[in-house]
Amino acid sequence: MTLDAIDDDQDRPRAHRRDGAATREAILRSAVSAFTRSGYDGAGLREIAGSAGVTAMMVNRYFGTKEQLFAEAVDIAFAPRTILVEDGPGLAHGAATELVARTAPEAEHLDPFLLMLRSAPNPRAAEIIRAGIERHVGSRVEAQLTGAAAGERSELLLSLIAGIWLMRKVIGTPALAAAEPGALTAEIKELFRLLTGEIRPNR
């Protein structure tokens, strides 16, 4: 056997691993896109496979079931910081600023929110989304809040973010859609500061 043949044999497993990783990544990208566009119930494995350039059997080989694929797609979609980009004292200000910018009429839609909105009607998908929110956002926010009911205040903060995103960006209610960004940011920041404990409500 020549040295070139030995090198080819040694390269083959590495190339196979690289191809496997690339295939898995392509399937996940296709899945995130499909679940974001059509929700858990509307996205089919054949559609996901076709967009990734593989067969449905290959999707099953890498991910087992549609539910498992969805769980990994949620992890991929929710992992990047989109609205809650700041930690510590800058949490309320950073979240308000990002939320107003990312929900502006001309801004691109936030895929994690669309994936959540369109998939949540399915009970099992809702469970997976709930776990993803807690893993990637909820526990991080709660850990920064001091005082009583930190868990409740953390979820109220996330609910406000989701509600403002829905009303301003998806539904496009006129007052929020046309609001002056600076003034809207200031108003939202005050709401967030109540929940983070930076200011205390009047009794």
C-alpha positions in Angstrom: 0.0 0.0 0.0 1.4 3.4 -0.9 1.7 6.4 1.4 -1.0 8.2 -0.5 -3.4 5.2 0.0 -2.7 5.2 3.7 -3.4 9.0 3.9 -6.7 8.4 2.0 -7.7 5.8 4.5 -6.9 8.0 7.5 -8.8 10.9 5.9 -11.9 9.0 5.2 -13.2 8.8 8.9 -12.5 12.5 9.4 -14.3 13.4 6.2 -17.2 11.2 7.3 -17.4 13.0 10.6 -17.3 16.4 8.9 -20.0 15.3 6.5 -22.1 14.0 9.3 -21.8 17.3 11.3 -22.6 19.3 8.2 -25.7 17.2 7.5 -26.9 17.5 11.0 -26.4 21.3 11.0 -28.3 21.5 7.6 -31.2 19.6 9.0 -31.4 21.8 12.1 -31.3 25.0 10.1 -34.1 23.7 7.9 -36.1 22.6 11.0 -35.8 26.0 12.7 -36.9 27.7 9.5 -39.9 25.3 9.0 -41.0 25.4 12.6 -40.7 29.2 12.6 -42.7 29.5 9.4 -45.4 26.8 10.0 -45.3 25.9 13.7 -44.8 22.4 15.2 -48.0 21.0 13.7 -47.6 22.6 10.3 -44.0 21.6 9.6 -43.5 18.1 8.1 -40.4 16.0 8.2 -40.4 15.6 4.5 -40.4 19.3 4.0 -37.6 19.7 6.5 -35.6 17.0 4.8 -36.2 18.4 1.3 -34.9 21.8 2.3 -31.8 20.2 3.9 -31.1 18.1 0.8 -31.6 14.8 2.6 -34.3 12.2 3.0 -36.8 11.9 5.8 -35.1 8.6 6.8 -31.9 10.6 7.3 -33.7 13.1 9.5 -35.0 10.1 11.6 -31.5 8.7 11.7 -30.0 11.9 13.2 -32.8 13.0 15.4 -35.1 10.0 16.0 -38.5 11.8 16.1 -40.0 15.0 15.1 -40.4 15.9 18.8 -36.7 15.4 19.4 -35.9 17.5 16.4 -38.2 20.2 17.6 -36.5 20.2 21.0 -33.1 20.8 19.4 -34.5 23.4 17.1 -35.9 25.3 20.1 -32.4 25.1 21.8 -30.8 26.5 18.6 -33.4 29.3 18.2 -33.5 30.3 21.9 -29.8 30.2 22.7 -28.8 33.6 21.2 -29.6 36.7 23.3 -32.0 38.9 21.5 -33.9 41.2 23.9 -32.4 40.4 27.3 -28.8 41.2 26.2 -27.7 43.0 29.4 -27.1 41.5 32.9 -27.0 43.2 36.2 -28.0 46.9 36.7 -28.4 47.4 32.9 -31.1 44.7 32.6 -34.1 47.0 32.4 -32.5 49.6 30.2 -31.0 47.1 27.8 -34.2 45.1 27.5 -36.3 48.2 26.8 -33.9 49.5 24.2 -33.6 46.2 22.4 -37.3 45.5 22.5 -38.2 48.8 20.9 -35.5 48.4 18.2 -36.4 44.8 17.4 -40.1 45.5 17.2 -39.9 48.5 15.0 -42.1 48.1 11.9 -39.0 48.0 9.6 -37.1 45.5 11.8 -36.8 41.8 10.9 -39.1 39.4 12.7 -37.6 37.6 15.7 -37.6 33.9 14.8 -37.7 32.6 18.4 -40.9 34.5 19.1 -42.5 33.4 15.8 -41.5 29.8 16.5 -43.1 30.1 20.0 -46.3 31.7 18.8 -46.9 29.3 16.0 -46.0 26.1 17.9 -47.5 26.8 21.3 -51.0 25.5 20.4 -49.6 21.9 20.5 -49.4 20.8 24.1 -46.2 18.9 23.8 -44.5 21.6 21.8 -45.6 24.1 24.5 -43.9 21.9 27.1 -40.7 21.9 25.1 -40.9 25.7 24.6 -41.5 26.2 28.3 -38.4 24.2 29.1 -36.3 26.1 26.5 -37.4 29.5 27.9 -36.5 28.4 31.4 -33.1 27.0 30.3 -32.0 29.9 28.1 -33.7 33.0 29.6 -35.9 32.4 32.7 -33.2 31.0 35.1 -30.7 33.7 34.0 -33.2 36.5 34.7 -34.5 35.1 37.9 -30.9 34.8 39.3 -30.5 38.5 38.8 -33.6 39.6 40.7 -33.4 40.1 44.5 -36.3 40.3 46.9 -39.5 38.3 47.1 -41.2 36.4 44.2 -38.2 36.6 41.9 -39.6 33.7 39.8 -42.9 35.4 39.3 -41.3 38.8 38.5 -39.0 37.1 36.0 -41.9 35.5 34.2 -43.9 38.8 34.3 -40.9 40.5 32.7 -40.9 37.8 29.9 -44.6 38.1 29.5 -44.4 41.9 29.0 -41.7 41.4 26.4 -43.7 38.8 24.6 -46.9 40.9 24.8 -45.3 44.1 23.5 -43.7 42.2 20.7 -47.0 40.6 19.7 -49.0 43.9 19.8 -46.4 46.1 18.2 -44.7 43.8 15.7 -47.1 41.1 14.8 -50.6 42.7 15.2 -49.2 46.2 14.7 -51.6 48.1 17.0 -51.5 51.8 15.9 -50.4 53.5 19.1 -47.4 51.1 19.7 -46.5 50.9 16.0 -46.3 54.6 15.6 -44.8 55.4 19.0 -41.7 57.6 19.1 -38.9 55.2 19.9 -37.2 57.3 22.7 -40.5 57.9 24.6 -41.6 54.3 24.2 -38.3 53.0 25.4 -38.5 55.2 28.5 -42.0 54.0 29.3 -41.1 50.3 28.9 -38.0 50.8 30.9 -40.0 52.1 33.9 -42.2 49.0 33.7 -39.2 46.7 33.6 -37.6 48.6 36.5 -40.6 47.8 38.7 -40.2 44.1 38.0 -36.4 44.1 38.4 -36.7 45.9 41.7 -34.7 49.0 40.6 -37.7 51.1 41.7 -40.4 50.4 44.2 -44.1 50.9 43.5 -46.0 53.5 45.4 -48.2 52.1 48.2 
